[in-house]
Amino acid sequence: MVPVTTNEQWEQLIKHIDPHGKWVRAWELKGGVSAQVTALEMVGTDGQKRKIVVRRHGEADLAQNPHAARDEFQLLQVLHALGLPVPTPLHIEESSMFFPTPCIAMEYVEGRTELSPADLTNYLNQFTAALAQIHRVDYARQGITFLPDQSAIYRQTLCRQPSESKVERLIWDTLTSNWPLPQQNEPVLLHGDFWPGNILWHDQQLVAVIDWEDAAVGDPLSDVANSRLELFWAFGHDAMNHFTQQYRALMPAVDFTLLPYWDLCAALRPVLSMAQWGLDARTEESMRAKLTKFIELAYNQLDKTIGGSI
């Protein structure tokens, strides 16, 4: 758990952002899992009210990467300078006398997540274009050399022995017998968790991609597969296919041969952890049924295209 922060601590943080700024109020933003997210309202030097967002990484993130806040802040600086739709980074506190855990502050984006879009096709097209824009970033040229390798992250996951779950064992056997996957695509900047819950919308326009703590470098199909599963859960099979087709059109150089394996990588995470997501019984049952179908589709594609082996 992230320690409770006092009003005095928020006031001190505001002073670091704007020496003459005044703290007004703070409230927690729902939806964060690996980090605690707080919105602050302040009055700036110019007398205008302003809202900022503070992200404090949890123990799990910091145990894996003690510099998670710094890395996310530096990444946001680069992406914002390039004009990508990300929150404006304002300040970072890696360690100080008044904050026990690292945090980053960024401009509040007026928008919300959208899980019932009025125009699903328009929604999917913007969603896909944003992912393609991220994957086109020349991360090496931009000095984004501090991010982890996505393949190595999956390798660590596959090093652990699977449980008694038949589904987990099946996926684990398939992936470990073929890992590492051949590098058929140039590595790209990955968001790491590109799904509808990490996209903010305003007036049916995509205004921000948020929550970059899982950013990495690796095969673009890693992000594509994760998005496919999330869109399948949220909007169904046709939406997943529309996204996939749009991405292929926008990124024609990407080789999709190994997509079924990356789909299985995406499926392995919820197979391992869905029980800890705090879902109600009906929602979990529905998501597990769709997950099973997603896994079946991946294996069917393996059988059709490459015979289930590389």
C-alpha positions in Angstrom: 0.0 0.0 0.0 1.1 3.5 -0.8 1.2 5.6 2.5 -1.5 8.2 3.0 -0.3 11.7 2.0 -1.2 14.7 4.1 -2.4 18.1 2.9 0.9 19.6 4.0 2.8 17.2 1.7 0.6 18.1 -1.2 1.2 21.7 -0.5 5.0 21.1 -0.6 4.7 19.3 -3.9 2.7 22.2 -5.4 5.5 24.6 -4.4 7.9 22.5 -6.4 5.7 22.8 -9.5 4.8 26.5 -9.0 6.7 28.4 -6.2 3.7 30.7 -5.8 1.0 28.1 -6.3 -1.6 27.3 -3.7 -3.0 23.8 -3.0 -6.8 23.7 -3.0 -7.9 20.0 -2.8 -7.0 16.4 -3.6 -9.0 13.4 -4.6 -8.1 9.8 -5.6 -8.7 8.7 -9.2 -10.1 5.2 -9.5 -8.8 2.5 -11.8 -5.1 2.4 -10.8 -3.8 -1.1 -10.0 0.0 -0.9 -9.9 0.1 2.8 -8.9 -1.9 5.2 -6.7 -3.3 8.1 -8.8 -4.3 11.4 -7.2 -5.8 14.5 -8.7 -4.8 17.9 -7.2 -6.5 21.2 -7.8 -4.3 24.3 -7.3 -4.3 28.0 -8.0 -1.3 29.0 -10.0 0.9 32.2 -10.0 -1.5 33.7 -12.6 -4.5 33.2 -10.3 -6.0 30.5 -12.5 -7.2 27.2 -11.2 -5.3 24.2 -12.5 -5.5 20.5 -12.1 -2.6 18.1 -12.0 -2.3 14.3 -11.6 0.2 12.6 -9.3 1.2 9.0 -9.9 2.9 7.0 -7.1 4.2 3.6 -8.0 3.4 0.7 -5.7 5.8 -1.7 -4.0 5.6 -4.3 -6.8 6.6 -1.8 -9.5 9.4 -0.4 -7.4 10.7 -3.8 -6.5 11.0 -4.7 -10.2 12.4 -1.3 -11.1 13.5 1.2 -8.4 13.6 3.9 -11.0 10.1 3.3 -12.4 9.0 6.9 -11.7 12.1 8.4 -13.3 11.8 6.2 -16.4 8.2 7.0 -16.9 8.8 10.7 -16.4 11.6 10.8 -19.0 9.6 8.8 -21.5 6.6 11.2 -21.1 9.0 14.1 -21.7 10.2 12.6 -25.0 6.7 11.6 -26.2 5.2 15.0 -25.3 8.0 16.8 -27.1 7.3 14.6 -30.2 3.6 15.6 -30.1 2.1 12.3 -29.1 -1.1 12.4 -27.1 0.3 11.9 -23.6 -0.1 14.0 -20.4 2.3 16.9 -20.0 5.0 15.8 -17.4 5.6 18.5 -14.8 7.7 17.3 -12.0 9.3 14.2 -10.5 10.1 13.3 -6.9 12.4 10.3 -6.8 13.2 10.8 -3.1 12.7 13.6 -0.7 12.1 14.4 2.9 8.3 14.8 2.4 7.5 11.9 0.1 8.2 8.3 1.2 7.8 6.9 -2.3 8.7 8.2 -5.8 6.0 10.1 -7.7 5.6 12.0 -10.9 3.2 14.9 -11.5 1.7 15.7 -14.8 -1.0 17.9 -16.3 -4.6 16.7 -15.8 -6.2 15.8 -19.1 -9.9 16.6 -19.5 -11.2 13.3 -20.7 -12.5 9.9 -19.7 -12.2 6.3 -20.6 -14.9 5.1 -23.0 -16.3 1.6 -23.0 -19.5 2.4 -24.9 -18.5 4.5 -27.8 -21.2 6.1 -30.0 -19.3 5.3 -33.1 -17.2 2.1 -32.6 -15.5 2.3 -36.0 -14.3 5.8 -35.4 -13.2 4.8 -31.9 -11.2 1.8 -33.2 -9.6 3.8 -36.0 -8.3 6.4 -33.6 -7.3 3.7 -31.1 -5.3 1.9 -33.8 -3.7 5.1 -35.2 -2.5 6.0 -31.7 -0.8 2.6 -31.3 0.8 2.9 -34.7 2.1 6.4 -33.8 3.8 5.0 -30.7 5.4 2.1 -32.6 6.8 4.6 -35.2 8.8 6.5 -32.6 12.5 6.1 -33.2 13.2 5.2 -29.6 17.0 4.7 -30.1 17.4 8.1 -31.8 15.3 9.7 -29.0 17.6 8.2 -26.3 14.9 5.9 -24.9 17.5 3.3 -23.9 16.4 2.7 -20.3 13.3 0.6 -21.0 13.3 -3.1 -20.5 13.3 -5.7 -23.2 9.8 -7.2 -23.6 11.1 -10.6 -24.6 13.2 -10.8 -21.5 10.1 -10.0 -19.4 8.2 -12.9 -20.9 11.3 -15.1 -20.5 11.2 -14.4 -16.8 7.5 -15.4 -16.7 8.2 -18.6 -18.5 11.0 -19.5 -16.1 8.5 -20.3 -13.4 6.8 -23.7 -13.4 3.1 -23.6 -14.4 0.3 -24.5 -12.0 -2.0 -27.5 -12.3 -4.2 -25.5 -14.7 -4.5 -27.4 -18.0 -4.8 -24.2 -19.9 -1.8 -22.6 -18.3 0.2 -25.8 -18.9 -0.8 -25.9 -22.6 0.2 -22.3 -23.2 3.4 -22.7 -21.1 4.4 -25.8 -23.1 3.8 -24.1 -26.4 5.7 -20.9 -25.6 8.7 -22.5 -23.8 9.2 -25.0 -26.6 9.5 -22.1 -29.1 11.1 -19.3 -26.9 12.8 -17.1 -27.8 10.6 -16.4 -30.8 12.5 -15.5 -34.0 13.0 -11.8 -34.4 11.0 -11.1 -37.5 10.2 -7.5 -36.7 12.4 -4.6 -35.8 12.0 -3.7 -32.1 9.8 -0.7 -31.4 8.7 1.3 -28.4 5.9 -0.6 -26.7 3.2 0.9 -24.4 3.0 -2.4 -22.6 -0.7 -2.2 -21.6 -2.5 -0.6 -24.6 -6.2 -1.1 -23.9 -9.4 1.0 -23.7 -8.9 1.6 -20.0 -5.6 3.5 -20.7 -7.1 5.8 -23.4 -8.9 9.1 -22.6 -11.5 10.6 -24.8 -13.2 14.0 -25.1 -16.0 14.7 -27.6 -15.3 11.4 -29.3 -11.7 12.4 -29.9 -8.7 10.5 -28.4 -6.9 13.0 -26.2 -4.4 11.0 -24.2 -2.7 7.6 -23.8 -2.0 7.2 -20.1 -0.3 4.7 -17.6 3.1 4.1 -19.2 4.7 2.1 -16.3 4.8 -1.1 -18.4 6.6 0.6 -21.4 9.2 -1.6 -23.0 11.1 -2.2 -26.2 10.3 -5.2 -28.3 8.2 -6.8 -31.1 5.2 -4.6 -32.0 3.0 -7.8 -32.0 3.3 -7.8 -28.2 1.2 -4.6 -28.0 -1.0 -5.7 -30.9 -1.8 -9.0 -29.2 -2.6 -7.4 -25.8 -4.9 -4.9 -27.6 -6.6 -7.7 -29.5 -7.5 -9.5 -26.3 -8.7 -6.4 -24.6 -10.8 -5.3 -27.6 -12.3 -8.9 -27.8 -13.3 -8.6 -24.2 -14.7 -5.1 -24.6 -16.4 -5.1 -28.0 -16.2 -8.6 -29.5 -14.7 -10.5 -32.3 -15.5 -8.1 -35.2 -13.9 -5.2 -33.3 -10.8 -7.2 -32.6 -10.5 -8.1 -36.3 -11.1 -4.5 -37.4 -8.3 -3.3 -35.2 -6.0 -5.9 -36.5 -6.7 -5.1 -40.2 -6.4 -1.4 -39.6 -3.0 -1.9 -37.8 -1.7 -4.0 -40.7 -2.8 -1.3 -43.1 -1.0 1.4 -41.1 2.1 -0.7 -40.5 2.6 -2.7 -43.6 6.3 -3.6 -42.7 5.2 -5.6 -39.7 5.4 -9.3 -40.2 2.3 -11.0 -38.6 3.4 -14.6 -39.0 4.0 -15.1 -35.3 0.9 -13.3 -34.1 -0.7 -16.5 -32.7 2.3 -16.9 -30.3 2.0 -13.3 -29.1 -1.7 -13.8 -28.7 -0.8 -16.7 -26.3 1.6 -14.4 -24.5 -1.2 -11.9 -24.0 -3.5 -14.7 -22.8 -1.1 -16.1 -20.3 -1.3 -13.0 -18.1 -5.0 -13.3 -17.3 -4.8 -17.1 -17.1 -2.2 -16.5 -14.3 -3.8 -13.6 -12.5 -7.5 -13.0 -13.3 -8.6 -14.5 -10.0 -6.8 -11.6 -8.3 -8.5 -8.9 -10.3 -11.5 -8.5 -7.9 -14.1 -9.2 -10.5 -17.7 -10.1 -9.6 -18.6 -13.7 -10.4 -20.7 -12.9 -13.5 -18.0 -10.7 -15.1 -15.2 -13.1 -14.4 -17.2 -16.0 -15.9 -17.9 -14.0 -19.1 -14.2 -12.9 -19.4 -13.0 -16.4 -18.9 -15.3 -17.7 -21.6 -14.0 -15.1 -24.0 -10.4 -15.8 -23.0 -10.9 -19.5 -23.8 -12.3 -18.5 -27.2 -9.3 -16.2 -27.8 -6.9 -19.0 -26.9 -8.7 -21.4 -29.2 -8.5 -18.9 -32.1 -4.7 -18.6 -31.5 -4.2 -22.4 -31.7 -6.5 -22.6 -34.7 -4.3 -20.0 -36.5 -1.2 -21.9 -35.5 -2.6 -25.1 -37.0 -3.5 -23.3 -40.2 -0.4 -21.2 -40.9 2.6 -22.8 -39.3 1.6 -26.1 -38.0 1.9 -25.2 -34.4 5.7 -24.9 -34.5 8.4 -22.5 -35.7 
